[in-house]
């Protein structure tokens, strides 16, 4: 948040409760009674503004206001603030006599009490103060409305003022004098504090303390809305202190929503200057050294950084404590500034060259004490000297610790410093840094971890900045790993919605001289199109088809990636024949690759003699497996759109397990959404809910609203299928707000419509899909989902308006025809099932129940009895009396095992016995990855979606 200063603002206070308490004392003044009020709080809390507001109230009520301010170094001027106040009184009365009571009072106050006055005071009475009381009473006689005497900054009060206040507290004037005393308790001398405390305890002084601001008061200070984003956080950082709140608001990059300009420019700097002005040069050096050290410091470290004598440093810090510039931390011998902003302001005003030398001294002192890396890192960054191996190592450690503490932004900062040091070393030595924990390989390992944590937090801006630092570094300048690094970083950027930057990175790498090797270039071309999909876009089909031709023979990853892209584009276009070919080929290639994207010797690419020695172990924290997971994601989503839920489930699970192992958070939202959708379509509602719940959490953290929307739709549909509403959400029904707002994607709308239908709310489903009965709420679904969309529209119309007087029957029949045409165009059994259901809805509207029941029963065979649509069709048929309760559907041949290979039958038999993947792999002497690949193909050939279904089928075949 930033706020812009305006000139001459009205001095107002947000301390309304405290002002109301003080205003009651004005009643005493008007009633010719006297009172004393103490306003006590830390610097910057708004004491002076509160007193100004009180003064304005008093003036409006006819109370004469006198104001004086105590000042440091003014004890030589006796009664300074009282003299200042009554000097103003003397100037108010133009027709006053030459020697007025005010003049006499000022003459009295100009001299300090003499020796005889002190002796009289010791005897219990003081003629000096009695005379002062008499003259004050005479002045008050000329103010029928009473007098408000304001004494600000009382912590600097001189002894004379303190003595006079003591007299007024214990011997109140009979006339109406209200004294308001404001001070900083931590800076007030013990004697003055005791005087006021005694008055409070005796009921003679009214104590008003100023607590921390709440968010509503903070909004008033900043002149913004109480619900403005970030306001509560800003209030907490400021400690509820208005001075710090305004200063922090200036520092924020983005303004609060609706914030109007507020006055804060230079306020903190002026305040700090006032506090530092009395300090001598040695004290200033000490306090600046403390600011260089950081949030906390000790006497010894400050002395070393200031290059000052320890005893002198200790004395200065004691004085700074008395002034409340520094405070104890609660840890032995450690001090801190009153507020971090004071340290920052002091640091900013310190000479830059002196600061650099101070950081060098601080680094040496702290390192000798064994300080942790996070404490050393700021000094390494700011020392300005040539960094060494120890500095790079400490920066890397600081970044790792920051990650462990859940602070990826701080980790990214320290990593950036380390990368810049690497570049400086490389320029100085004209060589790449030595590989090792603190050198290139250590940095490479670290940046992957930092990028993944930033991606998990959705911090796309920091990822983009860090990408530039990584690619500018010597470790990423040349070599075969360069293309993998660029592709991985582009993938992360694309998944965070920065597709334009991702495309720029990949294009620059392809155009670089010398360019990547041919196979690497082919894979980069594939990754360019994949990045578009990760960013929520659909590549041009012509570009993908051209890419498929170019990548032929370029290696299994590039070839399978192009085929998966081709299949996805084809299925979205409704060209399911082409999609079938491409996806089958892509699946065959990907199933034969190990977790690093290399041919699996124990799988389809193994030799005839069985498993061969696998590749050498690799660092699973690297980027080697990321392309494979990404391509499996594309493949599984395309398979799900084709209705191949068994293979889609296997491929999504494999990709998800690999992404989790590497910590690739940017892939989790689309993978979990894919898996949740596959579970839902397969009738596994509990699994769908688990996947969708996790997806919502990680997608919200990553800022992917599109995946949050899909997971919410899956959740709503799954809970409805279970006969319950979503307990975690209460959504308004469509139509309660502008139906054309909050647009949804077609798939989200279809899922939400299914949720409404399952809950028996056809009217809500119809309002969602066709809110004004004029057109779709959203654009018509893609070709592969069009039959389903028209069927749901017809189902909603029939459920909402069973009477023909509602939605016209002809319109429902038209939707049924469109559904049949869309299903015929794509040739997918599931979509043909939806077309049959749409026909059943039209027949039901015409009250042809028997024919409708038959259509619903036939739809069950195509949709599957356990799928959400199959369940709905079965219920509709049963309600019409055309489907026996508990029956699975019309007679149909059971799936046959004849299509399985010998090895696939062995795997199927063991899986049907309930054995785990690792057990099967051990039994058959193959890798677990090979077992997963076999099970994926088994699911596809037998048309099953789970091991439970496979076990049932195997049992029936015995």
N, C-alpha and C positions, 0 to 999 in steps of 0.2 A: 504494500500500500504506500502511496505517496500522497502528501497533502501540499498544497501550494499556499504560500503565505499571502495574507491580505493586509492592507494598511489599516492601522487604527481600529482594531476590533473592539467591540463593547466588552469591558471586563465583567464577565458573568461567572457564576459558579454553578457547578452541578451538585454541590453539597446542600441540597434542599432541606434534608432532615436536620443537619447541623445549623443551617441558617434559621430554621424555625425555632430551634432551642435558644439561639442568641436573640432572636426577635422578641422573645418573651421578656428578656431583660430590659428592652426599651419601654415596656409597660411600667417597669419600676421607675425608670427615669421620668416618665410623664407623671407618675404618681408621687414624685419628689422623694423617691427612695433610692438608695445607692446599692450598687452590686459590682462584683468583680468576676470576670470570666477568663478562664485560661484555655487557650487554643494550642494544643500540643500535637506535633507530628513531625515527621522527617522532612528534609528539604524536597521541594518540588511537589508536595502533596496538595497545594492550593490554599495555604493559610492566608496569603495576602489577598487572593481573589475573594475568599470568603469574607475577609474584613472589609474589602471594598464594597461587596454586595450589602453587608450590614450597614456601612456608612450611607449608602444610597437609600436604604429603607429608613434610616434615622432621619435623614434630611427631608424625605417626603412626609415624615410624621412631625416635623417641626423640632426635632432634637438637634441641638448644635453639635457638630462633629469636629473634634480636634484630633490630629494625627501626628505621631512622632515615631521615628525609627531609630533604634539603637544601632551603633556601628562599632566594629572592631577597632581598637586603637583610640577610641574616644573617651576613655575613663577620665582623662585629664579635664574634660569639659563636664563639670558636675551637672547632674540632672539633664543631660543633653536632650533626650527625646521629649521630656516634659517642657523644657524651654522652647524646643522647636514647635511643639503643639500650641503653647500659649502665646508664642510670637504671632501665630496666625490669628489667635483670638484678638490680640491688640489691634490688628489691622482691620478687623471686621466692623468695629463701631466708629463711624466717622464723627459722631457728636459726643464721644466719651470725654470725660474731663481729662485734663493734662496728666494728672496722676490718678489713674484708674486702679482698681484692685488687681487687674492683670499686670500693670506696670510694677506695682509693689511686689507681686508674686515673683515676677521675673527678676527683680532686683534681689529678692531674698534667695532665689535659686542660683543666682550668679555666684554666690559664695558658698563654700562648703561649711558644714557645722564646725564651730570652734571647739576648743578644748572644754569650755564650760558646758557646751551642749552635750558632749560625750559624757561628762561627769553627771549631768542631769539625767541623761538617758539611763546611766547605770543605776541611778536612784529611783528609776521608775517613771520619770517624766522628762520630756525634752521640749524646752521652750522653742527650739528651732522648728520642730515638726508641728508643735501646737500653732505656731504662727503661720506655717504653711497651710494647715487645715483651715485656720480662720480666713486667710486670703482666698483660698479655694472656695470656701462657702460664700464669700462676698462676690466672687465672680459668678457663682451659680445663681445668685440672686438676680443677676441680669439675664438669665436664660430660663424663662418660665417653662419652656418645654423640656428642660433637662439637658445634660451634656453627655456625649459619648466620647471618651478618651481612649484612643487606640494607640497601644505601644507595641510596635512590630519588632521582630528580631530581638526579643527580650534576652536571649542567651548572651548577647553582648552588653547587657545593661551595666552601667557604672554603679558604684556603691551608693551614691546619693539617690539614684532612681530606685534602687532596690530598697533603701531605707524608707523612702516616701511611700512606695507601694505597701510595705509592711504596715506603715501607719494607716493607710487607707483600708487595708484588709481588716485590721483588728480594731480600728476606730472609724467606722464608716461615717461619712458626712451625713447630716440630717437632710440635706438637699439632694436632688436627683443627679448623681454622678455614676455613670456606668463605665468601668474601666475594662477594656478588652486587651489581654496580654497574649501575644503569639510568640512561640519559641520552639526551638528544636531540642527535645529532651536530651539527646545524646551529646549535644554540645553545650548544654547549660551547666554552669558550675554547680557543684554539690550544694553550696549555700543557697543559691537562688532556687534550685529544685526543692530543697527542704522547706523554704519559705512558702512556696506554692502548695506543696504537698500537705503541709500543716493546715493551710487554709481550706483545702479540699476536705480533709478529714474532719475539720471543725464545722463544715457546712457554710463556711464564709466565702468560698470560691467555687464557682460552677465550672467543672472540667468538661471541655468539649474536645474529643479526640477525632482525628480524621482517618477512618479506615481505608483500605484499598478500594479503588473504584470497582464497581461491578460492570458487566458488559453494557448495560443500559446507560450508565453514567459515562462510560467510555465513548459510546456512540454520540452522546451529547457533546463531549469534548471535541470529537472529530467531526461533528456535524454530519453524521451519516445515519443510516438506518440501523436499528439494534440487531437486525438479523443479517447484516452484511457479512459475507464470507470472510473468514479470517479475523473477525473482530475479537472473538473470545481468545484466540491464540495470541493476538497482539496484546490484549489486556493482561494475560498471564505473563508474557515476557516482560512487560513493563512493571510487573509487581503491583499493578493498580495505581501507579504514581503518574499523575497527569503530565509532568515534565518529560518523563521517559516515554510515555505513550505518544506524545507529539513527536519526539525525536525518532522513535521507531517508525512512526507513520511516514516520516520523511524518507527513511532508508528503503522502505518497501518499493519494489519495482512496479507493482500494479496497484492502482488505487482501489479503495473500497468501493463497492457498487454504490453509486449514488452519492459518494462523499463530496461535500462542498469544501472549498478551500478553508484551511484552518491556520492559525498563526503558530508557527513553531520554528521558522527558519532562524538559525543562529541562537535560539534560546538557550540550548544546552551549552554551547560554546561560551556565551556570555556568563552563564551561571558558573561554569568551571573557572573562567578567568577571574571572577570575583573571589572564588574560594582559594585560588592559587596566588593571588596578588600579594598577600602578606609574606609569602615564603621567600627565603633567601636563595641564592644560587645553589648552594650545596643541597638544600632541601628539595629544590626543583629537580636536581640531578637524581636524587634518590627516588623521588616519586616517578620520574620518567623511567628509571631502571626497573622499578616495580611494574610499570605498564608494559615494558618490553617482555618481562618474564611470563606474563600471562595472567590467567584468572586468579591463581594463588601463588604465594611466594613466601620465603623466609628471610630473616634478617641477614643470614650468611650469604644467600644467593644474591640478594639485592646489593649487599656490600661489594661482592665481586663484580657484578655487572656495572655498578656505578663507579667502580675503582675508588671506593671511599673507605675511610676507617670504619671498622665494625662498630665501635662504641658510638661514633657520631651518627652512623646509619641507624643504630638502635634508638638513639634519642630522637632523630627525625621521624622515624616510624611511630614512636610514642606520641609525638606532637600531631602527626597525621591521624592517629586514632582519636586523639582529643577533639580534633576538628571533624571527626566522622567521615573523613575521606576514605580511610581503610578501616576494616573491622576484623576481629578474629573469626576464624572459620569453624571452630569447634575441634579442629585437629591441633595437636600440640605444636606451638611455634609457627603456625601457618596463618597468614593474613590474606585478605582479599579486599578488593575495592567495594565501596558501598553498593555499586551497581555496575554490571559489565559495560554499560554505555559510558560511564565515566572513564573507565580504562581505555575504551576505544577512542573517545574524544581526546584524551591526553596523548595516546599513542599517535594519533593523526596529526597533532600539533607539534610533535617532536621532530627535530631536524633529521632528515632521511639518512644522511651520512653517519651521524652519531648513532642512529638506530641500527644501521648495518653492523657497526663495530660492537654495539651492545649485544646484538644477536650472536656474534662470534663468541663473545665472552660468556653469554648465557649458555650456549651450546657446550662449551668446554666445561663450565661449572656443573651443568646438569648431567652431562655424560660421565663426569668423574664421580657423581653421586649415584650412578646407575639408574637414572631416570628412565621411565618407560618410553618406547618409541613414539607414542602419541604425543608425549610432552616434548620430545626432541624435534619432531617433524616441523613445527612452525619456525623454529630457529634455523633449521637446515634450509628451508625455503627462502628465508629473508636475510640470511647472513651475507649473501652477495659474493661469497668467496668460492673458489674452485672446490667442487664437491668430490669426495672420494668414495671408495668402495663402501666404507662404513656408513656413509650418508645414504647411499642408494639402498643398502640393506635395511637401514632403519626406516626409510620411507616405505619400502615394501612391507615391513612388519607393521607399520602404522596403518597401512591400507587393510591388511588382513585383520587386524584388531578391530578396525572400524566396521568391517563386514560382520565380524563376530558379534559386535554390539548392535547390529541392525541399523547401521548408518552408511548405506551405500553411497550417498552423496559425498560424505567425507572421504570414503575410500577412493572414490573417483578422483577427488582433488589430489590426494597424496600420490595416487598412481600417475596422474598427469605431471606432477612435479618430478617424479622418478623418471618418467619418459623424457622429459625435457633435459634432465641431467644426462641421460643416456645419449641424447642427440649432441649435447655439448661435448661429452667425452669423445664421441665418434668424430666430431669435427676437429677436436684438438689432436687426436691420435691418428686421424684418417683411417680408422679401422672400426670394425664392429666390436661392441663390448664383449668381454669374455663371457662364455656361456656358463651358467651356474645359477645357484639360487638367487643371487642378487644381480646376475647379468641378464642376457637376452632371454634365455629359456625360462628363468624365474619370472621375468616380467611378462612373458607370453602367457605363462600359466596364470598369473595374477590377473591380467586384463580380462581373460575369459570369465573368471569368477566375478569380477566387478561388473562386467557387462551383463551377466546373467542376473545379478542382484538388481541392477538398475532396471532391467527389462521387467523383472517381477514386480517392481514398484511402479512401473509405467512411466518412468522418468525419461521420456524420449529425448528431451532437450539435452540432458547430460550425456546420454548415449551418443547422440550426434556429435557433441563436442569431443568426447573421448575417442570416438572413431577417428576423427581427424588427427588427434595426437598419436594414436596407435599406428596409423598408416604413414605418418611422417617420420616415425622412428626408424632407427637403423635395423632393428630386428625384422621389420616388415618391408625393407627396401627392395630386396631381391630374393631369389630362391624359389624352389618349388612350392613352399608353403604359402607364398604370397597370395596365390589365387584362392586357396582355401580360406585364408583369413578374410579377404575381401568379400567372398561369397557369404561367409558366416555373418559378418557384420552387416552386410546388405540385407540378409534374411531377418536379422533382429530389427533393423530399422523399418523394414516393410511391415513386419508383424506389429510394430508400434504405430503404424499409420504414416510413416515417413517414406512413402513409396518413391516420391520424386528424388529424394536423396539416395535411396537404395539404387535406383536406376542410374543415377549419375555415377555412383561408385563403380558399378559393374561396367558401364560403358567406358569409363576412363581406364579401367584395368584391361579391357579388351583392346583398347586403342594404344596402350602403352608400348614403348619401344625399349628393349625387346619385349615382345608380347608373350603371353603364356604359351605353353606347348599346345599342339593341336587338340589333344584329348581334353586338356584343362580348359581350353577355349570353348570347346563344345559344351562342357559341363557348365561353364559360366553363362553361355547363351541360354541353357535350360534354366539356370537359376534366375536369370532376368525375368523369364515368364512366370516362374514359381513365385517370385517376389510380388508380382501383381496379384496373384491369388491370395497370398498371405495378407495383402493390404485390402482385401475385399473386392478386388476387381476381377474381371474375366478377360483373359487374353484374346486377341483376335484369332479366330480359328485358322485363317489363312497363314498367319505368322507361325502358329503351332504346327500346322501341316508341313510348312517349309522346314521348320526345325526338325521334324521327325525324319525327313529325308536327309538332312545334313548330318544328323547324329548316328546314322546307321553305321555300325562298326566302330563307333567312338568309345566303346567301353560300356559295360552293363549299367552303370549309374546314369550316364548321359542318355543312353538309348532308352532305358526304362522310364526315365524322367520325361522324355519327349513323348513316349507312348502314353504315360499317365495323363499328361496335359492334353494330348490329343483325345483320349477317351473322355476326359472331363468336359472339354469343349463340345464333343460330339453328343454326349448325353444331355447337356444343357440345351443343345440345339434340337434335340429330339431324334437325332440320327443314331438310334440304338444299335443298328447293325454295325456301323463303324465303331461305335463305342465298345461293343462286345469284343471285336477283334483287338482293338488297341488295349483295352483293359486286361484281357486275358493274357496277351503277350507281356504287358507290363508286370502283371502278377507273377508270371512264370520267371521273369528275369529277377524281380525283387526277392522272390522266395528263395532264390538260389544264392543270395548274397548274405555274408555274415554281418555282424553288427557294425563293422567298419566300412561296409560298402564294397567288400572284396568277395570274390567267388568263395563259397563255403566248400572246402574239400570234402566235407561229410554230407553235403546236400546234393542238389541236382547237378552241381558242377564238379562233384567228386569223381574219382576214377572208378573203373569197373571192379577194382579189388577192395572197395569199401573205403572207410575213412582214411584220409591222408593226414599227415602232420599239418596242423593249423598254422596260421601266421603267428609270428612272435607277439607276445603280449604287448598291448599298447596302452597309452594313458587314456583311460575312459573319460577324463575331464577335458580332453581336447575337443576339436571340432570334427573329427573324422566321421563320426556316426550321424552328425546333424543332417547332411544331405539325404541319407537313407530315411531317417524319420520323417523329413519333410515330404519326400516322395511317397512314402507309405500313407501319410496323411491325405495327400491328393487322391491316391488310389482308393483308400477306404471311403472317402466321401463320394467319389464317383460311383463306387460299387453300391453304396447305400442308396444313391439316387436311382440306380438300376434295379433296386430291390434285391440285391445279392447280400443279404444281411449276414450270412455266415462268414464269407470271406472278408466282408467289411469289418466285422467284429474282430477277426483274427489279426488283420493288418493294423487296425487302430490300436489294439492291445499291444501289439509288438512295438509300434512306434511310440506309444505312451510309456512303456517300460523303459525304452532306450532314452527317451527325452528326460524322464525322471532321473535316471542314473547319471546323466550328464548335467542335470540342472538347467536344461533349456526351457526356461519359464515362458519364453515367447511362443513356444509351440503348444503349451498346455491348454489355453482356451479353445483353439479349433479342434484339438484332439479330443478333449473332454466333451465338447459339444457333439462331435461326430459320434463318439461312443454312447453318449446319452441318447441321441436320436436313434441309433441302431438298437439299443436296448429297448427303447419305447416301441419301435416298430415291430420288434420281435416278441413283445408281450412281457418283457422282464421289467416291470415297473419299479420294483425296489432298486434294481441296479441303475435304472434310468434316473431315479431321484438322487442317488448318491453321486453319480457323475455330473448331473446338472448342478447340484449344490456346490460341488468343488469347483466346477467351471465358473459359476457365478462369483465365487470368492476370488479366484485368481484373475478373472477377466475384469472385475471391478478394480482390483489393485493395479492392473496393468492399463486401465483406462480404455478397455475395449468394450464400448457400449453395445456394439453389434452382437458380440458373443454373450453379453449379459442378457440382451433381449431374447436370444434364442434359448438360452438356458432357462429363462423365466417361462417361456412358452412350453418347453418340454416339461418343466415342473408342473405347470398348471394342467397340462394334458394328462400326465401320469397320475397325479392325485385324483383327477376326475375319473380316470379308469378304475382306480381303487375305490371309488364311491365316496370320496372325501374331497373337501375343498383344501386348498393349500393353506396349512395352518400358519405359515410364515408371511402371508401376504393377503391383503384385502383389497382387491382391485375394483374400481368402479365399473359398473356395467356400461357397455357402449351406449352412447346416446345421452349419458348424463353430462357430457361436455361436448364441445364442438367435434363432431365425428371425423372431420378432415384434419384434425391436429394429431400430433404424435404418430406419424406414419410408421407402419410396420413393414417388414419384408414379407413377400408372399408366403414363405414357409412358416414364419411366425404366426401369421394370421390363420393359416390352415390349422396349425396345432391348437391355437387358442379357440378356434371354432369347434374343433373336435372336443375340446374340454367343455365348452358350453353344451354341446349336444349330449355328451356323456352325463352331464349334470341335469339333463332334461330341460335346458333353457334354450330352446330353438330361437326365441325372439332375440336373445342376446347374440347368438351366432349370426342371425340374419343382419342385425344391426352392425355387427363387425364387418361382415363381408360386403354388404350392400346398404350402407347407412341411410341413404335417402331414397332407396329403391330406384335409383337411377343408373348406378354404375358400381363397379367393384370399389371397395374401400381402398384397395391397393391395386397396383398394376396386375394384369392377368398373370398367373403363375407361369414359370418356364414350361416349355412343351412337355417335359417329362412328368410334371406335376399337374398339368392342365386338367386331365380327366378327374383327378382327385378334387381339384378346386371346384369344378362344375358340380360334382356329386355332392360336395359339402354345401354348396349354395342351394341345391335342390332339397337336400335333407333339412337344412335350416328353414327353408320356406314352408315345407310340409309340416315340420314340428311347430313352427310359429303360427301358421295359419292353416289348420287342417280343413277349414271351410273354404270351398272354391271362391267365396266372395273375397278372400284375402289376396294373396299373390295369384295372379292369373294362372290357370292350369296350362295354358298354351306356353307361358314363359318357362314353367317347370319342364315341360316336354322339350322345349328348345334347348334348355340346359342339358337334358339327358342326351339329346342328339349330339351336342357339342362334346359331351363327355365321351360318347362312343367314338366319335371321329378322332378325338385326341388320343384315346387308347389305341385305336387301330393304327394311328400314325407312328406310335412309338413301339408297339408290339411287346409291351411288358405285361406279364401276367397280373401283377398287382394293380396296374392301372386299368386293365380289362375288368378286374373285380370291381373297381370303383365305378366303371361304366355300367356294369350290371346293377349295382346298387342304385345308380341314378335312374336307370330304367325302372327299377322297383319303386322308387319314389314317385315317378310319374304315374305308374300304374296304381299306386296307392291313392294318389290324388283323385284318380278316376274311379275309385272305389272298386277296383279289380283286385281284391285281396288275394285270391288264389294265385293269380299270375304274378303278383308282387312277391308273394312268399317264395315262389319258385325262383324268381330272379335273385332274391336274397340268398337262398340256399345255394345256388350256383356260384354266387359271389364268394361265399365262404370257402369253397374249394380253391379259388384262385388267390384269395387273400391270406388264407391260413386261419385256422380256428382260434389261435391264440393272439393274433395281431389285434390292435385296437379296432381297425376297420372290420376285421373278420368277426370280432366279438359283437360289434354293433349290428352287422348283417345277421348274425345268428339270433340275436335278441329280437330283431324286427321280424324275422321269419317265424320265430317261436310265438311271438305275440299274435301272428296271423294264423297260427295253428298249422303251419306248414313245415315245422322243424321239431322233432322230438326233443324233449328236455334231456340234456346230458349228451346228446349225439354230437359227434365231431363234424359230420357233414355227409353228403351223399357218398355212396360207395365209390371208392377210387383205389387203384392199385397202389400198394405200399412201395416205397422206394426200394430199389434193388441194389445189392452190393456188387453186382456183376461189373460195374464200371470201374471199381477200385483195382489198383495194381496189387501185387502180392504184398509189397511192403506197406502199402496203405491199409490193406486188410489187417496186417499184423498190428499196426498202430491203432486202428479203429477198435480191434478186439481188446487191446490193453486199456485204451481210454474208456471203452464201455464197461470195463471192470472197475472203473473209478480210480485208476492209477494216475498219479501226477506226471507232469511232463518230465521232470528229472528222473523219476523212476522208469519211465518208458525209455528214455535215452540210455540209461544205464543197462537196461535189459537188452536193448537192441544194439548197444555199442555205437551209438551215434550221438551227435551233439543235441542239446535241448532245442537249439534253433532249428535243426532239421526236423525234429518232432513237431514243432509249431507249424512249420511249413507244410508238413504232411497233413496235419489236422485241418489247416485252412483249406487245402484242396479237398479233403474228405467232406467238410461242411458244404463246400460248393457243389460237389457231385451228388450228395445225398439230399441236399435241400434242407439241412438242419441248421440250427442256430446256437446250440449249446451241447455240452457233454451229456446233459441229462436226456436230451432228445436222441443223441447218438446211442446212449445206453439202452433206451427203449427200443430203438430200431434194431440194435444188435440182438436184444433179447427176443424180439419177434422173429428174427431170421434163424434162430437156433432150432 
